[in-house]
């Protein structure tokens, strides 16, 4: 999207930590294999070691 004039606005550390803590709680109950990691200013959501989608913010 940067080629179209948009610039990446990194998501906050607190947002990523909040999502991680919620999924950790859910994983302890279900052991579903869900993962959340920060990468290149976005938050990657995955399952069983594979990234399924990425959330990012652009301006």
MINU-40792 format. One record per residue: residue number from 1; residue in one letter; chain; x, y, z of N, C-alpha, C, O, CB in turn. Coordinates in steps of 0.2 Angstrom, whole numbers, plus 5000, padded with zeros to 4 digits. Glycine has a CB too. Layout:
BEGIN
NUM A A X Y Z X Y Z X Y Z X Y Z X Y Z
...
END
This chain:
BEGIN
1 X A 5004 4994 5000 5000 5000 5000 5004 5006 5000 5002 5012 4998 4995 5000 5006
2 X A 5011 5005 5002 5015 5011 5002 5016 5014 4995 5018 5020 4994 5022 5010 5005
3 X A 5015 5010 4990 5016 5012 4983 5010 5017 4981 5011 5021 4976 5017 5006 4978
4 X A 5005 5017 4985 4999 5021 4983 4999 5027 4988 4994 5031 4987 4993 5017 4984
5 X A 5005 5028 4991 5005 5034 4995 5003 5034 5003 5004 5038 5006 5001 5040 4992
6 X A 5001 5028 5005 5000 5026 5012 5006 5025 5016 5011 5022 5013 4995 5020 5012
7 X A 5006 5026 5022 5012 5025 5026 5009 5020 5032 5004 5022 5035 5015 5031 5029
8 X A 5013 5015 5034 5012 5011 5039 5012 5014 5046 5017 5018 5047 5016 5005 5039
9 X A 5007 5013 5050 5007 5016 5057 5007 5010 5061 5002 5006 5062 5000 5021 5058
10 X A 5013 5009 5065 5013 5003 5069 5008 5002 5074 5006 5008 5077 5020 5002 5072
11 X A 5005 4996 5076 5000 4996 5081 5004 4996 5088 5010 4994 5088 4996 4989 5080
12 X A 5001 4998 5093 5004 4999 5099 5006 4992 5102 5002 4987 5101 4999 5003 5104
13 X A 5011 4992 5106 5013 4987 5110 5007 4984 5115 5007 4978 5116 5019 4988 5114
14 X A 5004 4989 5118 4998 4987 5123 4993 4983 5119 4990 4979 5122 4996 4993 5126
15 X A 4991 4985 5113 4986 4981 5109 4988 4974 5108 4984 4969 5109 4985 4985 5103
16 X A 4994 4973 5106 4997 4966 5104 4997 4962 5111 4995 4956 5111 5004 4967 5101
17 X A 4999 4965 5116 4999 4962 5123 4992 4960 5125 4992 4954 5128 5003 4966 5128
18 X A 4988 4964 5124 4981 4963 5126 4978 4957 5122 4975 4952 5125 4976 4969 5125
19 X A 4979 4957 5116 4977 4951 5112 4980 4945 5114 4977 4939 5114 4978 4953 5104
20 X A 4987 4945 5115 4990 4939 5117 4988 4936 5123 4987 4930 5124 4998 4941 5117
21 X A 4987 4940 5128 4984 4938 5135 4977 4935 5134 4976 4930 5137 4984 4944 5140
22 X A 4973 4938 5130 4966 4935 5129 4967 4928 5126 4963 4923 5128 4962 4939 5125
23 X A 4971 4927 5121 4972 4921 5117 4975 4916 5122 4974 4910 5121 4976 4922 5111
24 X A 4980 4918 5126 4983 4913 5130 4978 4910 5135 4978 4904 5137 4989 4917 5134
25 X A 4974 4914 5138 4968 4912 5142 4964 4907 5139 4962 4902 5141 4964 4918 5145
26 X A 4962 4908 5132 4958 4904 5128 4962 4897 5127 4959 4892 5127 4956 4907 5122
27 X A 4968 4898 5125 4972 4892 5123 4973 4887 5129 4973 4881 5129 4979 4894 5121
28 X A 4973 4890 5135 4974 4886 5141 4968 4882 5142 4968 4876 5145 4975 4890 5148
29 X A 4962 4884 5140 4956 4881 5141 4955 4876 5136 4952 4870 5137 4950 4885 5142
30 X A 4957 4878 5129 4955 4874 5124 4961 4870 5120 4961 4865 5117 4952 4878 5118
31 X A 4967 4873 5121 4973 4871 5118 4972 4871 5110 4973 4866 5107 4976 4864 5121
32 X A 4970 4876 5107 4968 4877 5100 4974 4878 5096 4973 4877 5090 4963 4882 5099
33 X A 4980 4880 5098 4985 4881 5094 4986 4888 5090 4989 4889 5086 4985 4876 5088
34 X A 4981 4892 5093 4981 4899 5090 4988 4903 5092 4990 4902 5098 4975 4903 5093
35 X A 4990 4907 5088 4996 4911 5090 4995 4919 5088 4991 4920 5083 5002 4909 5086
36 X A 4998 4923 5091 4998 4930 5089 5005 4933 5090 5009 4931 5095 4993 4934 5094
37 X A 5008 4936 5085 5015 4939 5085 5015 4945 5082 5011 4947 5077 5020 4934 5082
38 X A 5019 4950 5084 5020 4956 5081 5026 4955 5075 5031 4952 5076 5023 4962 5086
39 X A 5025 4958 5070 5029 4958 5064 5028 4963 5059 5023 4965 5057 5029 4951 5060
40 X A 5034 4967 5058 5034 4973 5053 5028 4978 5055 5025 4980 5050 5033 4970 5046
41 X A 5027 4979 5061 5022 4984 5063 5015 4982 5063 5010 4986 5064 5022 4990 5058
42 X A 5014 4976 5061 5007 4973 5061 5006 4967 5066 5011 4965 5069 5005 4970 5054
43 X A 5000 4964 5067 4999 4959 5072 4997 4953 5067 4992 4953 5064 4994 4961 5077
44 X A 5001 4947 5068 5000 4941 5064 4996 4937 5068 4998 4935 5074 5006 4938 5061
45 X A 4990 4934 5065 4986 4929 5069 4987 4922 5065 4987 4922 5059 4979 4931 5069
46 X A 4989 4917 5069 4990 4911 5066 4987 4905 5069 4984 4906 5075 4998 4910 5065
47 X A 4988 4899 5066 4986 4893 5069 4991 4887 5067 4992 4887 5061 4978 4891 5067
48 X A 4993 4884 5072 4997 4878 5071 5004 4880 5067 5006 4877 5063 4994 4873 5067
49 X A 5006 4886 5069 5013 4889 5066 5012 4892 5060 5017 4894 5057 5017 4883 5066
50 X A 5006 4893 5057 5005 4896 5050 5001 4903 5051 4996 4903 5055 5002 4892 5045
51 X A 5004 4908 5048 5000 4914 5048 4994 4914 5044 4994 4912 5038 5005 4920 5046
52 X A 4988 4916 5047 4982 4916 5043 4980 4923 5041 4977 4923 5035 4976 4913 5047
53 X A 4981 4928 5045 4979 4935 5043 4983 4939 5047 4986 4938 5052 4972 4936 5044
54 X A 4984 4946 5045 4988 4951 5048 4983 4957 5049 4980 4959 5044 4994 4952 5044
55 X A 4984 4960 5054 4980 4966 5056 4986 4972 5056 4991 4971 5059 4976 4966 5062
56 X A 4984 4977 5052 4989 4983 5052 4985 4989 5051 4979 4989 5048 4994 4982 5046
57 X A 4988 4995 5052 4985 5001 5051 4989 5006 5046 4995 5006 5047 4984 5005 5058
58 X A 4985 5009 5042 4989 5013 5037 4986 5020 5037 4980 5021 5039 4988 5010 5030
59 X A 4989 5025 5035 4987 5032 5034 4989 5035 5028 4987 5041 5027 4989 5036 5040
END
